[in-house]
């Protein structure tokens, strides 16, 4: 984690369950992705499609 604490330490410090923290982290990741510019998302899509094509080619040969 960015704080240097483990998730277990964070949950203990906040008096919350691990599943709650995991949900918060997942939501943050989703929000972080959605807050990016469309150009950044497009570039990432292009990169992932290229990577996917290369990986498929590696499997075929």
N, C-alpha and C positions, 0 to 999 in steps of 0.2 A: 504494500500500500504506500501511497505517497508520504504518509506520515512516518513510515518506518516501522509501524506497529503491525503485528499480524492481525488477521481478521478476528481471531479468538480474543486478542487483547482489546480490539475495538468494541466487540460485542459486550465484553465484560465491563468496559468503561462506560458504555452507553446504556447498559442494562437492557439490551435487546437480544433477540434470538439471532442465530446465524442465518436462518432463512430470510429474516427481515433485511439484514445487511446485504445478503446476496441479491435480493430483489432491488435494493437501492442501487447497488453497483451495476446491475444489468440495466436498470432504467437510465442511469447516468450515461452508460456506454451508448444506449440507443439515442438519447437526447444529444449527446456529443456528436454522433454521426449525423443526425438530422439538422444540426445547427451549422454544418459545414456549407460552404457555397456550392451552388450547382456545378460550377466548374471543377471544384475539387472532387465532387461525387462522380462526375463524368470521367475525370482522369482515373479515379480509382476503379470505376467500372471497366474502362478500357484496359487497365493493367491486369485486373482479375480475369477478364476474358482472354487476354493473351496468355496469362499463366495457365489458365484452364486448357487452352488449345495445346500448349506445349506439353502439359501433363498427359493429355489424351494421346498425343503423338508418341510419347515415351511408352505408353502402355501398349499401343498397337504394334510397335516395332520391337 
